[in-house]
Amino acid sequence: MKIVPERIITFLEPADGSITYDRELNAELCETLEEVCDMRLKPNIIVDMKNVDELHAEGLGQLMAMYAATVAAGGYFALCGLNANVYRYLGTTKADLIFRSYQNRDHALHTLGTS
Protein backbone atom coordinates (compact mmCIF):
# COMPACT_ATOMS: atom_id res chain seq x y z
CA MET A 1 0.00 0.00 0.00
CA LYS A 2 1.30 3.45 -0.75
CA ILE A 3 0.39 6.83 0.72
CA VAL A 4 -0.37 9.58 -1.79
CA PRO A 5 -0.91 13.10 -0.44
CA GLU A 6 -3.25 15.10 -2.68
CA ARG A 7 -4.36 18.59 -1.69
CA ILE A 8 -5.72 18.32 1.84
CA ILE A 9 -6.66 14.66 1.38
CA THR A 10 -4.27 11.76 1.86
CA PHE A 11 -5.12 8.77 -0.32
CA LEU A 12 -3.99 5.28 0.65
CA GLU A 13 -3.71 2.86 -2.26
CA PRO A 14 -3.65 -0.90 -1.66
CA ALA A 15 -1.69 -2.33 -4.57
CA ASP A 16 -1.89 -6.11 -4.40
CA GLY A 17 -5.59 -6.92 -4.47
CA SER A 18 -6.11 -7.19 -0.70
CA ILE A 19 -5.69 -5.36 2.56
CA THR A 20 -3.90 -7.10 5.39
CA TYR A 21 -2.23 -6.05 8.62
CA ASP A 22 0.87 -4.11 7.66
CA ARG A 23 3.20 -2.87 10.40
CA GLU A 24 5.00 -0.51 7.99
CA LEU A 25 1.71 0.96 6.80
CA ASN A 26 0.62 1.53 10.40
CA ALA A 27 3.90 3.35 11.09
CA GLU A 28 3.49 5.46 7.91
CA LEU A 29 -0.12 6.22 8.76
CA CYS A 30 0.81 7.28 12.30
CA GLU A 31 3.58 9.47 10.93
CA THR A 32 1.21 11.04 8.39
CA LEU A 33 -1.40 11.70 11.09
CA GLU A 34 1.27 13.30 13.31
CA GLU A 35 2.51 15.53 10.46
CA VAL A 36 -1.01 16.65 9.62
CA CYS A 37 -1.81 17.32 13.28
CA ASP A 38 1.47 19.24 13.68
CA MET A 39 0.31 21.52 10.86
CA ARG A 40 -2.88 22.01 12.87
CA LEU A 41 -4.91 20.35 10.15
CA LYS A 42 -7.40 17.57 10.63
CA PRO A 43 -6.32 14.39 8.86
CA ASN A 44 -8.48 13.47 5.88
CA ILE A 45 -7.77 9.88 4.84
CA ILE A 46 -9.43 8.16 1.90
CA VAL A 47 -8.52 4.57 1.04
CA ASP A 48 -8.75 4.06 -2.73
CA MET A 49 -9.97 0.47 -3.02
CA LYS A 50 -9.87 0.26 -6.84
CA ASN A 51 -7.14 -2.41 -6.72
CA VAL A 52 -8.75 -4.46 -3.95
CA ASP A 53 -10.47 -7.55 -5.34
CA GLU A 54 -11.83 -8.82 -2.03
CA LEU A 55 -11.88 -7.98 1.64
CA HIS A 56 -11.71 -10.34 4.62
CA ALA A 57 -11.72 -9.96 8.39
CA GLU A 58 -8.02 -9.06 8.63
CA GLY A 59 -8.39 -6.30 6.06
CA LEU A 60 -11.55 -5.02 7.69
CA GLY A 61 -9.68 -4.90 11.00
CA GLN A 62 -6.92 -2.85 9.34
CA LEU A 63 -9.49 -0.42 7.93
CA MET A 64 -11.18 -0.14 11.35
CA ALA A 65 -7.82 0.64 12.99
CA MET A 66 -7.11 3.34 10.40
CA TYR A 67 -10.61 4.74 10.87
CA ALA A 68 -10.22 4.85 14.67
CA ALA A 69 -6.82 6.57 14.50
CA THR A 70 -8.04 9.14 11.99
CA VAL A 71 -11.25 9.96 13.86
CA ALA A 72 -9.38 10.11 17.20
CA ALA A 73 -7.15 12.78 15.62
CA GLY A 74 -10.27 14.76 14.66
CA GLY A 75 -10.16 13.77 11.02
CA TYR A 76 -12.30 12.30 8.27
CA PHE A 77 -11.98 8.73 6.95
CA ALA A 78 -13.63 7.25 3.87
CA LEU A 79 -13.27 4.66 1.14
CA CYS A 80 -13.56 5.03 -2.62
CA GLY A 81 -13.46 2.78 -5.67
CA LEU A 82 -15.23 -0.20 -4.09
CA ASN A 83 -16.04 -3.13 -6.35
CA ALA A 84 -19.21 -5.22 -5.90
CA ASN A 85 -17.49 -7.93 -3.80
CA VAL A 86 -16.00 -5.46 -1.32
CA TYR A 87 -19.21 -3.43 -1.17
CA ARG A 88 -21.21 -6.59 -0.47
CA TYR A 89 -18.76 -7.66 2.28
CA LEU A 90 -19.00 -4.26 3.96
CA GLY A 91 -22.79 -4.55 3.86
CA THR A 92 -22.77 -8.07 5.28
CA THR A 93 -20.56 -7.00 8.19
CA LYS A 94 -22.50 -3.73 8.62
CA ALA A 95 -19.21 -1.84 8.20
CA ASP A 96 -20.95 0.14 5.46
CA LEU A 97 -22.73 1.93 8.32
CA ILE A 98 -19.36 3.12 9.65
CA PHE A 99 -17.40 4.00 6.52
CA ARG A 100 -18.43 6.69 4.08
CA SER A 101 -17.71 5.62 0.53
CA TYR A 102 -17.37 7.35 -2.82
CA GLN A 103 -17.46 6.06 -6.37
CA ASN A 104 -13.89 7.22 -7.11
CA ARG A 105 -11.27 9.80 -6.11
CA ASP A 106 -12.80 12.57 -8.18
CA HIS A 107 -16.19 12.02 -6.58
CA ALA A 108 -14.60 12.08 -3.11
CA LEU A 109 -12.68 15.28 -3.84
CA HIS A 110 -15.74 16.95 -5.36
CA THR A 111 -18.01 15.94 -2.48
CA LEU A 112 -15.47 17.14 0.09
CA GLY A 113 -15.20 20.45 -1.74
CA THR A 114 -11.53 20.22 -2.64
CA SER A 115 -11.72 19.92 -6.42
MIDO-664024 format. One record per atom (N, C-alpha, C, O): residue number from 1; x, y, z; residue in one letter; atom name. Coordinates in steps of 0.05 Angstrom, whole numbers, always signed. Layout:
% MIDO-664024
SITE     k        X        Y        Z   r    a
SITE   NUM        X        Y        Z   a   CA
...
***
This chain:
% MIDO-664024
SITE     k        X        Y        Z   r    a
SITE     1      +17      -23       +0   m    N
SITE     1       +0       +0       +0   m   CA
SITE     1      +18      +25       +0   m    C
SITE     1      +38      +25      +14   m    O
SITE     2      +11      +45      -16   k    N
SITE     2      +26      +69      -15   k   CA
SITE     2       +8      +92       -6   k    C
SITE     2      -16      +92       -9   k    O
SITE     3      +21     +113       +5   i    N
SITE     3       +8     +137      +14   i   CA
SITE     3      +13     +159       -6   i    C
SITE     3      +35     +165      -13   i    O
SITE     4       -9     +171      -15   v    N
SITE     4       -7     +192      -36   v   CA
SITE     4      -21     +217      -26   v    C
SITE     4      -46     +219      -27   v    O
SITE     5       -6     +237      -17   p    N
SITE     5      -18     +262       -9   p   CA
SITE     5      -29     +277      -33   p    C
SITE     5      -15     +278      -54   p    O
SITE     6      -53     +287      -32   e    N
SITE     6      -65     +302      -54   e   CA
SITE     6      -82     +324      -41   e    C
SITE     6     -102     +319      -29   e    O
SITE     7      -74     +349      -46   r    N
SITE     7      -87     +372      -34   r   CA
SITE     7      -89     +368       -4   r    C
SITE     7      -68     +363       +9   r    O
SITE     8     -112     +370       +8   i    N
SITE     8     -114     +366      +37   i   CA
SITE     8     -124     +338      +44   i    C
SITE     8     -130     +332      +67   i    O
SITE     9     -125     +321      +24   i    N
SITE     9     -133     +293      +28   i   CA
SITE     9     -109     +275      +24   i    C
SITE     9      -92     +280       +7   i    O
SITE    10     -106     +255      +41   t    N
SITE    10      -85     +235      +37   t   CA
SITE    10      -99     +210      +28   t    C
SITE    10     -116     +199      +42   t    O
SITE    11      -91     +200       +4   f    N
SITE    11     -102     +175       -6   f   CA
SITE    11      -84     +153       +0   f    C
SITE    11      -59     +155       -2   f    O
SITE    12      -95     +130       +9   l    N
SITE    12      -80     +106      +13   l   CA
SITE    12      -88      +87       -9   l    C
SITE    12     -112      +83      -14   l    O
SITE    13      -69      +75      -22   e    N
SITE    13      -74      +57      -45   e   CA
SITE    13      -64      +29      -41   e    C
SITE    13      -40      +24      -43   e    O
SITE    14      -82      +10      -34   p    N
SITE    14      -73      -18      -33   p   CA
SITE    14      -66      -27      -62   p    C
SITE    14      -80      -20      -80   p    O
SITE    15      -44      -41      -65   a    N
SITE    15      -34      -47      -91   a   CA
SITE    15      -37      -76     -100   a    C
SITE    15      -36      -82     -124   a    O
SITE    16      -40      -94      -81   d    N
SITE    16      -38     -122      -88   d   CA
SITE    16      -64     -138      -88   d    C
SITE    16      -64     -162      -87   d    O
SITE    17      -86     -124      -88   g    N
SITE    17     -112     -138      -89   g   CA
SITE    17     -124     -145      -63   g    C
SITE    17     -147     -155      -62   g    O
SITE    18     -111     -139      -40   s    N
SITE    18     -122     -144      -14   s   CA
SITE    18     -111     -124       +6   s    C
SITE    18      -91     -110       +1   s    O
SITE    19     -124     -123      +29   i    N
SITE    19     -114     -107      +51   i   CA
SITE    19     -109     -126      +74   i    C
SITE    19     -127     -141      +82   i    O
SITE    20      -85     -125      +85   t    N
SITE    20      -78     -142     +108   t   CA
SITE    20      -64     -125     +129   t    C
SITE    20      -59     -101     +123   t    O
SITE    21      -59     -136     +152   y    N
SITE    21      -45     -121     +172   y   CA
SITE    21      -17     -115     +162   y    C
SITE    21       -3     -134     +153   y    O
SITE    22       -8      -91     +164   d    N
SITE    22      +17      -82     +153   d   CA
SITE    22      +30      -63     +173   d    C
SITE    22      +22      -40     +176   d    O
SITE    23      +51      -73     +187   r    N
SITE    23      +64      -57     +208   r   CA
SITE    23      +76      -32     +196   r    C
SITE    23      +74      -11     +209   r    O
SITE    24      +88      -34     +172   e    N
SITE    24     +100      -10     +160   e   CA
SITE    24      +79      +10     +153   e    C
SITE    24      +83      +34     +156   e    O
SITE    25      +56       +1     +143   l    N
SITE    25      +34      +19     +136   l   CA
SITE    25      +24      +33     +161   l    C
SITE    25      +20      +57     +161   l    O
SITE    26      +21      +18     +183   n    N
SITE    26      +12      +31     +208   n   CA
SITE    26      +32      +52     +217   n    C
SITE    26      +23      +74     +225   n    O
SITE    27      +58      +47     +214   a    N
SITE    27      +78      +67     +222   a   CA
SITE    27      +76      +91     +204   a    C
SITE    27      +77     +114     +213   a    O
SITE    28      +73      +87     +177   e    N
SITE    28      +70     +109     +158   e   CA
SITE    28      +44     +125     +164   e    C
SITE    28      +45     +150     +163   e    O
SITE    29      +23     +111     +170   l    N
SITE    29       -2     +124     +175   l   CA
SITE    29       +0     +141     +200   l    C
SITE    29       -9     +164     +201   l    O
SITE    30      +12     +130     +221   c    N
SITE    30      +16     +146     +246   c   CA
SITE    30      +33     +170     +241   c    C
SITE    30      +28     +192     +251   c    O
SITE    31      +54     +167     +225   e    N
SITE    31      +72     +189     +219   e   CA
SITE    31      +56     +211     +203   e    C
SITE    31      +59     +235     +208   e    O
SITE    32      +40     +202     +184   t    N
SITE    32      +24     +221     +168   t   CA
SITE    32       +4     +236     +186   t    C
SITE    32       +1     +260     +183   t    O
SITE    33       -9     +221     +204   l    N
SITE    33      -28     +234     +222   l   CA
SITE    33      -14     +254     +240   l    C
SITE    33      -24     +276     +244   l    O
SITE    34      +10     +247     +250   e    N
SITE    34      +25     +266     +266   e   CA
SITE    34      +33     +291     +251   e    C
SITE    34      +31     +313     +261   e    O
SITE    35      +43     +288     +226   e    N
SITE    35      +50     +311     +209   e   CA
SITE    35      +26     +329     +204   e    C
SITE    35      +29     +353     +206   e    O
SITE    36       +4     +317     +198   v    N
SITE    36      -20     +333     +192   v   CA
SITE    36      -29     +348     +218   v    C
SITE    36      -36     +371     +217   v    O
SITE    37      -28     +334     +240   c    N
SITE    37      -36     +346     +266   c   CA
SITE    37      -17     +369     +273   c    C
SITE    37      -25     +389     +284   c    O
SITE    38       +9     +364     +268   d    N
SITE    38      +29     +385     +274   d   CA
SITE    38      +24     +410     +257   d    C
SITE    38      +31     +432     +266   d    O
SITE    39      +13     +407     +234   m    N
SITE    39       +6     +430     +217   m   CA
SITE    39      -21     +442     +225   m    C
SITE    39      -31     +460     +212   m    O
SITE    40      -32     +431     +247   r    N
SITE    40      -58     +440     +257   r   CA
SITE    40      -80     +436     +237   r    C
SITE    40     -100     +451     +236   r    O
SITE    41      -77     +415     +222   l    N
SITE    41      -98     +407     +203   l   CA
SITE    41     -111     +381     +213   l    C
SITE    41      -97     +365     +226   l    O
SITE    42     -135     +377     +206   k    N
SITE    42     -148     +351     +213   k   CA
SITE    42     -141     +332     +190   k    C
SITE    42     -143     +339     +167   k    O
SITE    43     -134     +307     +198   p    N
SITE    43     -126     +288     +177   p   CA
SITE    43     -151     +279     +161   p    C
SITE    43     -171     +272     +173   p    O
SITE    44     -149     +279     +135   n    N
SITE    44     -170     +269     +118   n   CA
SITE    44     -158     +246     +102   n    C
SITE    44     -142     +250      +84   n    O
SITE    45     -166     +222     +109   i    N
SITE    45     -155     +198      +97   i   CA
SITE    45     -177     +184      +80   i    C
SITE    45     -199     +179      +90   i    O
SITE    46     -171     +178      +55   i    N
SITE    46     -189     +163      +38   i   CA
SITE    46     -173     +139      +27   i    C
SITE    46     -151     +143      +15   i    O
SITE    47     -183     +115      +31   v    N
SITE    47     -170      +91      +21   v   CA
SITE    47     -183      +85       -7   v    C
SITE    47     -207      +80       -9   v    O
SITE    48     -166      +87      -27   d    N
SITE    48     -175      +81      -55   d   CA
SITE    48     -174      +51      -59   d    C
SITE    48     -152      +39      -61   d    O
SITE    49     -197      +39      -60   m    N
SITE    49     -199       +9      -60   m   CA
SITE    49     -201       -2      -89   m    C
SITE    49     -208      -25      -92   m    O
SITE    50     -194      +14     -109   k    N
SITE    50     -197       +5     -137   k   CA
SITE    50     -181      -20     -143   k    C
SITE    50     -189      -35     -161   k    O
SITE    51     -159      -25     -129   n    N
SITE    51     -143      -48     -134   n   CA
SITE    51     -148      -71     -116   n    C
SITE    51     -135      -92     -116   n    O
SITE    52     -169      -68      -99   v    N
SITE    52     -175      -89      -79   v   CA
SITE    52     -197     -107      -90   v    C
SITE    52     -220      -98      -94   v    O
SITE    53     -190     -132      -95   d    N
SITE    53     -209     -151     -107   d   CA
SITE    53     -229     -161      -86   d    C
SITE    53     -253     -165      -92   d    O
SITE    54     -219     -166      -62   e    N
SITE    54     -237     -176      -41   e   CA
SITE    54     -226     -167      -14   e    C
SITE    54     -203     -159      -11   e    O
SITE    55     -244     -168       +6   l    N
SITE    55     -238     -160      +33   l   CA
SITE    55     -246     -181      +52   l    C
SITE    55     -267     -193      +49   l    O
SITE    56     -229     -187      +72   h    N
SITE    56     -234     -207      +92   h   CA
SITE    56     -231     -194     +120   h    C
SITE    56     -226     -170     +122   h    O
SITE    57     -235     -210     +141   a    N
SITE    57     -234     -199     +168   a   CA
SITE    57     -209     -184     +175   a    C
SITE    57     -210     -163     +187   a    O
SITE    58     -186     -195     +167   e    N
SITE    58     -160     -181     +173   e   CA
SITE    58     -159     -154     +160   e    C
SITE    58     -151     -134     +173   e    O
SITE    59     -168     -152     +135   g    N
SITE    59     -168     -126     +121   g   CA
SITE    59     -188     -107     +133   g    C
SITE    59     -182      -83     +136   g    O
SITE    60     -211     -117     +141   l    N
SITE    60     -231     -100     +154   l   CA
SITE    60     -220      -90     +180   l    C
SITE    60     -225      -67     +187   l    O
SITE    61     -206     -107     +195   g    N
SITE    61     -194      -98     +220   g   CA
SITE    61     -173      -76     +215   g    C
SITE    61     -172      -57     +231   g    O
SITE    62     -158      -78     +194   q    N
SITE    62     -138      -57     +187   q   CA
SITE    62     -153      -31     +181   q    C
SITE    62     -145       -9     +190   q    O
SITE    63     -174      -33     +165   l    N
SITE    63     -190       -8     +159   l   CA
SITE    63     -202       +4     +184   l    C
SITE    63     -202      +29     +187   l    O
SITE    64     -212      -13     +202   m    N
SITE    64     -224       -3     +227   m   CA
SITE    64     -202      +11     +244   m    C
SITE    64     -208      +32     +256   m    O
SITE    65     -178       +0     +245   a    N
SITE    65     -156      +13     +260   a   CA
SITE    65     -149      +40     +248   a    C
SITE    65     -145      +59     +262   a    O
SITE    66     -148      +41     +221   m    N
SITE    66     -142      +67     +208   m   CA
SITE    66     -164      +87     +214   m    C
SITE    66     -159     +110     +219   m    O
SITE    67     -189      +78     +212   y    N
SITE    67     -212      +95     +217   y   CA
SITE    67     -210     +106     +246   y    C
SITE    67     -214     +130     +250   y    O
SITE    68     -205      +88     +265   a    N
SITE    68     -204      +97     +293   a   CA
SITE    68     -182     +118     +298   a    C
SITE    68     -187     +137     +312   a    O
SITE    69     -159     +113     +286   a    N
SITE    69     -136     +131     +290   a   CA
SITE    69     -142     +158     +277   a    C
SITE    69     -136     +179     +289   a    O
SITE    70     -155     +158     +254   t    N
SITE    70     -161     +183     +240   t   CA
SITE    70     -182     +199     +255   t    C
SITE    70     -179     +223     +259   t    O
SITE    71     -203     +186     +263   v    N
SITE    71     -225     +199     +277   v   CA
SITE    71     -215     +209     +304   v    C
SITE    71     -223     +231     +313   v    O
SITE    72     -198     +194     +318   a    N
SITE    72     -188     +202     +344   a   CA
SITE    72     -171     +228     +341   a    C
SITE    72     -169     +244     +360   a    O
SITE    73     -159     +232     +317   a    N
SITE    73     -143     +256     +312   a   CA
SITE    73     -160     +278     +302   a    C
SITE    73     -150     +299     +294   a    O
SITE    74     -187     +274     +302   g    N
SITE    74     -205     +295     +293   g   CA
SITE    74     -210     +296     +263   g    C
SITE    74     -219     +316     +253   g    O
SITE    75     -202     +275     +249   g    N
SITE    75     -203     +275     +220   g   CA
SITE    75     -227     +261     +208   g    C
SITE    75     -246     +253     +222   g    O
SITE    76     -225     +258     +182   y    N
SITE    76     -246     +246     +165   y   CA
SITE    76     -234     +222     +152   y    C
SITE    76     -212     +223     +142   y    O
SITE    77     -249     +199     +151   f    N
SITE    77     -240     +175     +139   f   CA
SITE    77     -261     +164     +120   f    C
SITE    77     -285     +163     +128   f    O
SITE    78     -253     +156      +96   a    N
SITE    78     -273     +145      +77   a   CA
SITE    78     -259     +125      +59   a    C
SITE    78     -234     +123      +59   a    O
SITE    79     -275     +112      +43   l    N
SITE    79     -265      +93      +23   l   CA
SITE    79     -275     +103       -4   l    C
SITE    79     -295     +117       -6   l    O
SITE    80     -261      +95      -26   c    N
SITE    80     -271     +101      -52   c   CA
SITE    80     -263      +78      -71   c    C
SITE    80     -245      +62      -64   c    O
SITE    81     -276      +76      -93   g    N
SITE    81     -269      +56     -113   g   CA
SITE    81     -276      +27     -106   g    C
SITE    81     -262       +8     -114   g    O
SITE    82     -297      +23      -91   l    N
SITE    82     -305       -4      -82   l   CA
SITE    82     -316      -20     -105   l    C
SITE    82     -333      -10     -120   l    O
SITE    83     -308      -45     -108   n    N
SITE    83     -321      -63     -127   n   CA
SITE    83     -345      -77     -114   n    C
SITE    83     -349      -73      -90   n    O
SITE    84     -360      -92     -129   a    N
SITE    84     -384     -104     -118   a   CA
SITE    84     -378     -124      -95   a    C
SITE    84     -394     -125      -76   a    O
SITE    85     -357     -139      -97   n    N
SITE    85     -350     -159      -76   n   CA
SITE    85     -344     -145      -50   n    C
SITE    85     -353     -153      -28   n    O
SITE    86     -328     -124      -51   v    N
SITE    86     -320     -109      -26   v   CA
SITE    86     -344      -95      -15   v    C
SITE    86     -349      -95       +9   v    O
SITE    87     -360      -83      -32   y    N
SITE    87     -384      -69      -23   y   CA
SITE    87     -403      -88       -9   y    C
SITE    87     -415      -82      +11   y    O
SITE    88     -407     -111      -21   r    N
SITE    88     -424     -132       -9   r   CA
SITE    88     -414     -141      +18   r    C
SITE    88     -429     -144      +37   r    O
SITE    89     -387     -145      +20   y    N
SITE    89     -375     -153      +46   y   CA
SITE    89     -379     -132      +67   y    C
SITE    89     -386     -138      +90   y    O
SITE    90     -376     -107      +60   l    N
SITE    90     -380      -85      +79   l   CA
SITE    90     -409      -85      +88   l    C
SITE    90     -415      -79     +112   l    O
SITE    91     -428      -90      +70   g    N
SITE    91     -456      -91      +77   g   CA
SITE    91     -462     -114      +95   g    C
SITE    91     -477     -112     +115   g    O
SITE    92     -451     -137      +89   t    N
SITE    92     -455     -161     +106   t   CA
SITE    92     -445     -158     +134   t    C
SITE    92     -458     -167     +153   t    O
SITE    93     -423     -144     +137   t    N
SITE    93     -411     -140     +164   t   CA
SITE    93     -422     -115     +177   t    C
SITE    93     -415     -109     +200   t    O
SITE    94     -439     -100     +163   k    N
SITE    94     -450      -75     +172   k   CA
SITE    94     -429      -52     +175   k    C
SITE    94     -435      -31     +186   k    O
SITE    95     -405      -57     +164   a    N
SITE    95     -384      -37     +164   a   CA
SITE    95     -392      -14     +146   a    C
SITE    95     -381       +8     +148   a    O
SITE    96     -410      -19     +127   d    N
SITE    96     -419       +3     +109   d   CA
SITE    96     -433      +25     +125   d    C
SITE    96     -437      +47     +115   d    O
SITE    97     -442      +19     +149   l    N
SITE    97     -455      +39     +166   l   CA
SITE    97     -434      +56     +180   l    C
SITE    97     -440      +78     +190   l    O
SITE    98     -409      +47     +180   i    N
SITE    98     -387      +62     +193   i   CA
SITE    98     -372      +79     +172   i    C
SITE    98     -367     +103     +177   i    O
SITE    99     -365      +67     +150   f    N
SITE    99     -348      +80     +130   f   CA
SITE    99     -365      +95     +110   f    C
SITE    99     -384      +84      +99   f    O
SITE   100     -358     +120     +105   r    N
SITE   100     -369     +134      +82   r   CA
SITE   100     -354     +123      +57   r    C
SITE   100     -330     +116      +59   r    O
SITE   101     -368     +122      +35   s    N
SITE   101     -354     +112      +11   s   CA
SITE   101     -362     +130      -13   s    C
SITE   101     -384     +141      -14   s    O
SITE   102     -344     +131      -32   y    N
SITE   102     -347     +147      -56   y   CA
SITE   102     -341     +129      -80   y    C
SITE   102     -326     +110      -79   y    O
SITE   103     -353     +137     -103   q    N
SITE   103     -349     +121     -127   q   CA
SITE   103     -320     +120     -136   q    C
SITE   103     -310      +99     -143   q    O
SITE   104     -306     +143     -134   n    N
SITE   104     -278     +144     -142   n   CA
SITE   104     -265     +169     -129   n    C
SITE   104     -278     +183     -114   n    O
SITE   105     -240     +173     -134   r    N
SITE   105     -225     +196     -122   r   CA
SITE   105     -238     +223     -129   r    C
SITE   105     -242     +240     -112   r    O
SITE   106     -244     +226     -155   d    N
SITE   106     -256     +251     -164   d   CA
SITE   106     -282     +257     -149   d    C
SITE   106     -287     +280     -141   d    O
SITE   107     -299     +237     -146   h    N
SITE   107     -324     +240     -132   h   CA
SITE   107     -319     +248     -102   h    C
SITE   107     -332     +266      -92   h    O
SITE   108     -299     +235      -90   a    N
SITE   108     -292     +242      -62   a   CA
SITE   108     -282     +271      -60   a    C
SITE   108     -291     +286      -43   a    O
SITE   109     -264     +278      -78   l    N
SITE   109     -254     +306      -77   l   CA
SITE   109     -275     +326      -82   l    C
SITE   109     -277     +347      -69   l    O
SITE   110     -293     +321     -101   h    N
SITE   110     -315     +339     -107   h   CA
SITE   110     -334     +341      -83   h    C
SITE   110     -341     +363      -76   h    O
SITE   111     -341     +319      -72   t    N
SITE   111     -360     +319      -50   t   CA
SITE   111     -348     +333      -25   t    C
SITE   111     -363     +347      -11   t    O
SITE   112     -322     +330      -21   l    N
SITE   112     -309     +343       +2   l   CA
SITE   112     -302     +372       -4   l    C
SITE   112     -290     +385      +13   l    O
SITE   113     -308     +381      -28   g    N
SITE   113     -304     +409      -35   g   CA
SITE   113     -275     +417      -39   g    C
SITE   113     -267     +439      -34   g    O
SITE   114     -259     +398      -49   t    N
SITE   114     -231     +404      -53   t   CA
SITE   114     -222     +403      -82   t    C
SITE   114     -199     +405      -88   t    O
SITE   115     -242     +400     -100   s    N
SITE   115     -234     +398     -128   s   CA
SITE   115     -232     +426     -141   s    C
SITE   115     -226     +428     -165   s    O
***
